[in-house]
């Protein structure tokens, strides 16, 4: 790294979503004045408005790359990572946010010599979101801020976290090391690329990066502080999930790699949904790296039946194929379905009534309102101590 290289690169791949991209980038750039920040936008839209050109021209820390040739989200993310120059990288969506204090967190991580940081993000439902079943916590403009944010931190073991994810069927990345809503060093990313031949070795970039990082790293760190904010706008994945529209035919998903079906897991239904594309990506990354497939399929099927019942008609052929080859897993499948159905009921009751929620919920008009609130969220004492100690060291 040279002295000109930024400390942190925030990567934002995007396509045809300027209504969220422009306010997100504007807020990040205006709230974080540190010159060591770099914002990398990889835009695959057909056109771009003058407002974006004005924004790019207003801040030299914004690096903008535009490609009209249609790209999958994998290729657009891969391109963006290549363009990032930071010592550390963070990947967010075009409707997501980062804490105004993120540079202090990255400084702390760098002082510790850690290669990766994970944390519980906050969550913001944009006012454009429409909910299939609105509730107290599920309504437009709701901002979920974790109640526990005192900054306790601890080391995590990648192999142990990967085992937990596989045991649950690979439907969520849980506390795996991650670049999407996580912070990862450039050296860890290069190690990943050397092992897999590319930065994003699977069809869903967030899960592919997490699995690959877990397979190429060991210890990393967790901190109890919301460093980033998951955003859910009307046309985003989160927004479509809220409206129960987050699924469809593989052939209709232009954001997926063109050859995805040639690498399809035979025990998965050939349809796109969040809880199918994640285990499919696990299968792809493990296969590409030469690792054995240890996905717990009874747990996976239980999750699909409980949380995505609309895809059950597409599930039967793959499920019958699996049970015919693994008849001893039938009891485990039944138990998994019952447990997952009970878990879904608990989750829905909690979301509607707010029982046992680990978040403080408030209504925020826009992303500027969210960033103002986040400015007042105190940095953890562990981070502050390093800042104070560094300030006492003579130059």
N, C-alpha and C positions, 0 to 999 in steps of 0.2 A: 504494500500500500504506500502511496505517496502522500505528501502533506496536503495535496489538493483533494484527496479522496474524502468523501463525506463519512461521518460516523455511522449514520443510519440512512438507508434507502427504504422508502415506503413505496411498494409496488401496487399499482391499481390497473389491472387489465379491464377493458370496458368495450361495450358495443351497443350503440343506439340507446344510450341511457343518460343523455346530457342533463335531464331534469334532476338527477341525483348527483351525477359526477361533478358538475360545476359548483353547487353549494358545498359539497364535501371537500373538494380541493381548496376552495376559497377559505373555508373555515380552518382547515389544517394549516395552510400557509400563513394566515393572518394571526392565528393563536400561538404558533410556534415560530419564534423569530431567530432561533439558533441557526447560524450559517452552515453548520455541519449536517443539516438535514437535506435530503434529496427526495423529491417526489417524482416517481417515474410512472408516466401514463402510457399504456399501450392500447391504442384506440383502433378498433377494427370496424368502425362505423363507415357508412357510405359517404356522409358529409359531416361537416362540423360547423357550428354556428360562430358568428363573430365574437360572441361573448366568451367563448373558450379561447380564441386567439388573443383577446384582450387580457384574459387571466394569465395565459402563458407568458405574454410579454411583460406582465407586471412583476414577475418574480423569477429571477435567474435560477433559483433552486428547482424549478419545475422543468423536467425533461420530458418532452412529448414526442412520441413516435406514432405515426399514423400509417396503417396499411389497409388499402381498400380490398385487396385480394382476400376472399373469405378464409378465415382461420378457425380451427377448433379452439375451444377454451384452453386445451392443453398446449397447442402451439403458441397461442397468444401469451400464455403465462411463461412458457419456456423462453420466448423472445424477451419478455420483460425481465426475467431473472438475468439473462445475459447482459442486458443493458445496465443493470444496477451496479454502482461502483462502491457502495458502502461497505464498511467493515462489518456491519450487521444489516440484515434485511428483515422487512416485515411486509407481508402480503395481505391486503384487504380488498374488499369488493367496492364497487363504485357507489354503494349506498351505506358504507360503513364509516366509522370514525376512529380516531386515536386520541388518547388522553393528551391534553396540552402539556402534561409533564413527562411525556414518553422519552425525551432526550435524557432526563435525569435517570430514568430507569435503565436506559441503555448504557449510560456512563457507569452506573453501579454494576451492571452485568459485566462490562468490560474490565472493571477493576478486579472483579472476582475471577476473571479468566475463564468464564463459562462460555459454552458454545451455543446454548439454547435456553430459552425461557418460555414457560407456559404459565397460564393464569386464568382466572374466571372472568371472561369478558362481560361487560354490561350489554344491554339489548335495547334497541330503539325501534318501535313500530311506527314507521312514517304515517302521516295523516292520510296518505293515499291507500293504505292497506284496507282491504275488505275481509272481514272474518266470517267464515261459515257459521261459527257459533261464538258470538261475542261474549265476553265476560268482564268481570271486574279488572282482571289483569290483561285480558285480551281485547284491546280496543285501540282505535287509531290514536297516535300521539303518545302512547304509553312508553315510558322510559323505565327500564328495569335496572336498578343499581344494586349490586351485591351488598347485602347487609354486612358481611364479614369482609373488611377491606383494610385491616390493620397492618398488613404487610408481612405476616409470618411467612417464612420461606423455608424450603427443605429440598434436599436432593432427591431426584427420581432416577429409577433404573429402567432403561429403555426395554430391556428384555422382559422384565416383569410387567410393564405396562402393555407391551405387545401381547403377552399371554392373556391378559384380561380382555383386551379387545377381541382377540380370536375366540375366546370362550363365550363372548356375547354375540358371536356370529358376524363380527366385522361391520355392524350397522352404524357404529359411531366411533370417532377416534379418541374419545374420552380424554385421558391425560397423556397421550402420546406426544413426543416432541413434534412441533409443528411450525411451519412457516406461515400458514394462513391463520391469522389472529394469534401469532406467536412471534418470537424474535429468534433468528438463527444467524450464526456467524458465517461470513463468506467462506472460511476454511471448512466448516462443516458441509456447506453446499457443494464445494469442490470435491470433497471426499465422496459425497453421494454421487456426483456426476461421474467420477472415476470408476465407481463400482457398477453403475447401471448404464453408463454411456450417454445419459441425458439427465436433466434436472427433474423432469416430470415423467416417470416411467409407468403411468397408468391413466385411465380415462377420466377420473375425477381428480383435478389437481390437488385439492386440499387433502384428501385421503392418501393419494399417491405419495405426496411429499412426506406425510407423517409416517407411513409405513417404511419408506426408503430411509428416512432419517433414523428410525428406530433400528433398522437393520445395519446401519453403518456407523452408529454411535453407541455410547454407553450411558454415562451419567450426564444429567442435565438438571435444570433447576425449575422449581415452581414457587410462585409468590402469590399471596392472597391479596391481590390488588388489580382493579380493572384497567389494564393498560390499553385495551382497545374496546370498541363497541360494535357488536353485530347490528347491522341495519337490515330492516325488512321493508322494502317499498313494494308498491303494487305489482311491478313487473319482475321482481327479483324472485329467487328461489324461496326465500322466507315468506314473501308475500303470496306466492302461489300455494305454498304449504298451508298458510292460514286460510286460504279460500278453498282448500281441498282440490287443487288443480295441478298438483306437482307430480304428474306422471303422463306417460304417452308412449307411442310406438318408438322403438329405437330408430327406425328409418326417418322419423320426423324430427329428430333432435339434431339440428344443424351444428350445435356447439360441441357434439361428440366427435371423436376421431372417425374418419371414414371407414377404417378397417376394424372397428370394434367387434363386430360379430364374428370375425375370423379368430378372435381370441376369447370367445365367450365361455364362461363357466357352464358346463353341461348340467349342473345342479341348480341353476338359476333360471327363472322365467325370462323370456326374451322381451322384456318391456323395461322402460326407463322409469325409475322413481328414485328418491333419495336413498331409501333403504335397500335398493337393489344395486344401484351404481356404486355404493360404497363397498359391499363385499365383492362385487365384480372387480373393482379396482384392487382390492387386497389380493384377489386371485391373480390378476395381471402382474402386479409387482412381485409377488412371491415366485411366480413362474419365471418372470424375466430374470430374477436374481438367482434362480436355481434352488430356491428354498422349498421345503415340503409344504403342502397345503394342509393347514391345521384349523381351518374354519369350522366352528361348531354349527353344523347345519340345522339340527333340531332347534337350537336357540334362535338362529336366523329365521327359520320358518315361523316360529312362534311370534317373533316381532312383526313379520310381514302380515300374518293373519290378524294379529291384534291391532296394529297401528295403521295398516294400509289394506283394510278389508276389500276395498274397491278393486284391488288387483288379484284377489284370490282366484277368479276364473282363469287367469293366465298362469297361476302358480301350480295348478294340479299336475300337468305333465312332468315338470321338473321334480316336484315332490314325490310323485309315484316312482320316477326313475331312481331317486335317492333311496327310498324305502325298499325298493326291490333289490337294491345292491347292499343295503345296510338294514336288514329287517330287525336286528337287535336294537335299533335306535327308535323304533316306534313308541315305546313307553316314554322315552325321554322327550319325544316330540309332543305327546299329549300333555305331559307335565309342563313343558315350556309354554304351550298355548294357554293353559289355565293361569300360569303365573303372569304371563304378559297381558292377558285380558284384565286381570286384577290390577296390574300396574297401570294400565291405561285408564281404568276407572278412577284410581286414586289421583292420577295426574289431572284428569279433566275436572274432578271435584276441587282439587287444589287451585287450579287455574281460575275457576269461576268464583270461588269463595275467598281465595287468598290464604287458605289454611296451610301452615307449614312452609310457606314460600320463603326462600332465602334472599329475597329482593325487596327493596323499598321501591314502590311504584309511584310515579308522578306523571302528570300529563305535560308534555313539552310541545310547543307550537311548531318548532322547526329545529334544524341541526345547530343553529346559532344558540338557541336556548339550551340545548343539550351541552354544548361546549362551555357555556357560561357556568352551568352546574358543575361540570367536571373540573373546571379551574379551581373550584372550592374544595375538591376532594383532596385532603391532605396527603402528601407523600408519606410512605412508611418511614418509621424512625430509622430502620436499617439503611435506607437509601440516604436519608438526611445526614446520618452520621458520617458516611463516606464523603459527602459534599463538604461538610464542616471540616473534617480532617484534612481534606485536600486543600481547602482554602487557607489552612494554617501553615502549609508547607511553603517555605520561601522559594521563589522562582530562581 
